[in-house]
Amino acid sequence: MENFIVSARKYRPTTWESVVGQKAITETLKSAIENNHLAQAFLLTGPRGVGKTTTARILAKTINKNDLDQEVSDDEDFAFNIFELDAASNNTVEDIRQLIDQVRIPPQVGSHKVYIIDEVHMLSSAAFNAFLKTLEEPPEHAIFILATTEKHKVIPTIISRCQVFDFQRINNGDIVGHLHYIAKQEGISAEDDALHTIAQKADGGMRDALSIFDQIVSFSGNTITYKNVIDNLNILDFEFYFKVTDLIVEQNASGALLLFNKVLEKGFDGHNFIVGIASHFRDLLVASNPQTLSLLETSENLKERYLSQAGKCNAEFLLDALQLLADVDFRYKTSKNQRLLVEVCLMQLSSIGVGSEKKN
């Protein structure tokens, strides 16, 4: 049986062009190498799964390729000039002292040795202090690349000695585009709505999106449908939100209550339902204005439906509804009768339906 390689490893970027969603950072680093304007210490920060370690490895390899002044395809040719340290498990003063002793030795080939320290915020206070002097006055051949998800835990004196690059959450469009590419490479047919749902669930992290993608492929085989995704990830179908919105706009409170009962019968939590409606109303508000339409991160098929339904709702109604939903969201966990809280909310939403007078 052939060993399965997860997509996050199989399709890990190896060139600047293949890094997804961080173009400004990759262009800056690429230009710094080309112009021989390279700092001796970098700090890469940002959420998990957005490409920090990947970028660090590409940077280290590119520096070494330039040093060798030739196109190197085999990583082994310069692997001994790149050192990776996981600060989560090597966070003591002794570990840093060993690293400092190693830094003093110049490279045998090329002119740089690159040290990648991942999860640098996990270093102890004493380890940070031991590392400080070396980072302040490193040997000419040493370049340090520090990566962390929690920048606030890195001491300011370390940050001040580094060029800091803040990685952003990857937008849904870039994630969907990359998932389409991987699906094509793997011979998998995938619906656009399905990939958009995976991207929304990943919340800006490419690694999370690829893990979910692998999970869905294991569940559904070579055809990924929207239904497969919502069934596997236990997500409430967007049809419920479109239907409940229509019922609220029509001031059909009884219909909204019956729909909520169906949601509960399917095993979904009332809190998720409230949060989902709030998110849906936010999308309707965004869709109602051409200037904010670009903020609607969904498939083209769904975008048409949002535009159509947004035409039935005025901005005042949506703002009042969002305020009410935010209040219920805040009170949900402390409520003694959570179902009643949601039902009263649905009745209140129906009472402020489009075209009706406001009621206290």
Residue pairs with C-beta under 8 A, 6 or more apart in sequence:
6 210
6 211
6 214
7 182
7 210
7 211
7 213
7 214
8 206
8 207
8 210
8 211
11 182
11 185
11 210
12 54
13 19
13 20
13 51
13 54
13 58
14 58
14 61
15 58
16 26
16 27
16 29
16 30
16 58
16 62
19 26
19 51
19 54
19 55
19 58
20 51
20 170
20 174
20 175
20 177
20 178
20 206
21 50
21 51
21 168
21 170
21 171
21 174
21 175
21 206
22 50
22 51
22 55
22 167
22 168
22 170
25 55
25 165
25 167
26 55
26 58
28 165
29 55
29 59
29 165
30 62
31 37
32 38
32 39
33 59
33 62
33 63
33 66
38 63
38 143
39 143
39 162
39 163
40 138
40 142
40 143
40 144
41 135
41 138
41 143
41 144
41 145
41 146
41 161
41 162
41 163
42 56
42 59
42 143
42 144
42 145
42 146
42 162
42 163
42 164
42 165
43 120
43 146
43 147
43 148
43 151
43 154
43 158
43 159
43 162
43 163
43 164
43 165
44 52
44 55
44 56
44 145
44 146
44 147
44 148
44 165
44 167
45 52
45 147
45 148
45 149
45 151
45 164
45 165
45 166
45 167
46 52
46 149
46 166
46 167
46 168
46 169
47 149
47 167
47 169
47 204
47 205
48 149
48 205
48 207
48 208
49 202
49 205
49 206
49 207
49 208
49 209
50 167
50 168
50 169
50 170
50 204
50 205
50 206
51 167
51 170
51 206
52 147
52 148
52 149
52 167
53 116
53 118
53 147
55 165
55 167
56 116
56 118
56 145
56 147
57 82
57 116
59 114
59 145
60 82
60 114
60 116
60 143
60 145
61 75
61 78
61 82
63 112
63 114
63 143
64 72
64 78
64 81
64 82
64 110
64 112
64 114
65 71
65 72
65 78
67 78
67 81
67 109
67 110
67 111
67 112
68 77
68 78
68 109
68 110
72 78
78 109
78 110
80 108
80 109
81 107
81 109
81 110
81 112
81 113
81 114
82 113
82 114
82 116
83 99
83 102
83 113
83 114
83 115
83 116
84 116
84 118
85 95
85 99
85 115
85 116
85 117
85 118
86 118
86 119
87 117
87 118
87 119
87 120
87 121
87 122
87 123
88 118
88 119
88 122
91 122
91 123
91 124
91 127
92 124
92 126
92 127
93 124
93 126
93 127
93 130
95 127
96 123
96 127
96 130
96 131
97 130
99 115
99 131
100 130
100 131
100 134
103 113
103 115
103 134
103 138
103 139
103 142
104 139
105 113
106 113
106 139
106 141
107 113
107 141
111 141
112 141
112 142
112 143
113 141
113 142
113 143
114 143
114 144
114 145
115 142
115 143
115 144
115 145
116 145
116 147
117 144
117 145
117 146
117 147
118 147
119 147
119 148
119 149
120 146
120 147
120 148
120 154
120 158
121 148
121 149
121 150
121 151
121 153
121 154
123 131
125 155
128 154
128 155
128 158
131 158
132 157
132 158
132 161
135 144
135 158
135 161
135 162
136 161
138 144
144 162
146 154
146 158
146 162
148 154
151 159
151 164
151 166
168 204
169 203
169 204
169 205
170 204
170 205
170 206
171 204
171 297
172 196
172 199
172 200
172 297
172 298
173 297
175 195
175 198
175 199
175 202
175 204
175 206
175 209
176 192
176 195
176 196
176 199
178 206
178 209
179 190
179 195
179 198
179 199
179 209
179 210
179 213
180 190
180 195
182 188
182 210
182 213
183 189
183 190
183 195
183 213
183 224
186 217
186 222
187 222
188 217
188 222
188 223
188 224
189 222
189 223
189 224
190 223
190 224
191 224
191 225
191 226
192 299
192 300
192 301
193 226
193 299
193 301
193 302
194 216
194 224
194 225
194 226
194 228
194 229
195 224
196 297
196 298
196 299
196 302
197 226
197 229
197 230
197 233
197 235
198 209
198 212
198 213
198 216
198 229
199 209
199 297
200 297
201 208
201 209
201 212
201 233
201 235
202 208
202 209
202 212
212 233
213 224
215 232
216 224
216 228
216 229
216 232
216 233
217 224
219 228
219 232
220 228
220 232
229 235
230 236
230 237
234 267
234 268
236 263
236 266
236 268
236 272
236 273
236 276
238 280
238 302
240 259
240 262
240 263
240 273
240 276
241 276
241 277
241 280
242 280
242 305
242 309
243 259
244 256
244 259
244 260
244 277
244 346
245 277
245 280
245 281
245 284
245 309
245 313
246 309
246 312
247 253
247 255
247 256
247 259
247 350
248 256
248 321
248 346
248 349
248 350
248 353
249 312
249 313
249 317
249 353
249 354
250 353
251 350
251 351
251 353
251 356
252 350
253 346
253 347
253 350
253 351
256 346
256 347
256 349
256 350
257 343
257 346
257 347
260 270
260 273
260 342
260 343
260 346
263 270
263 273
264 270
264 339
270 332
270 338
270 339
270 341
270 342
271 329
271 332
271 333
271 338
273 342
274 325
274 328
274 329
274 332
274 342
274 345
275 329
277 325
278 322
278 325
278 326
278 329
281 318
281 321
281 322
281 325
282 322
283 296
283 298
283 306
284 306
284 309
284 310
284 313
284 318
285 292
285 310
285 315
285 318
285 319
285 322
286 292
286 293
286 295
286 296
287 293
287 296
287 303
287 306
287 307
287 309
287 310
288 310
288 311
288 313
288 315
288 318
296 303
296 306
298 306
312 354
313 354
314 354
317 352
317 353
317 354
320 352
320 358
321 349
321 352
324 345
324 348
324 349
324 352
325 345
325 349
328 341
328 342
328 345
331 341
332 338
332 341
332 342
335 341
351 359
352 358
352 359
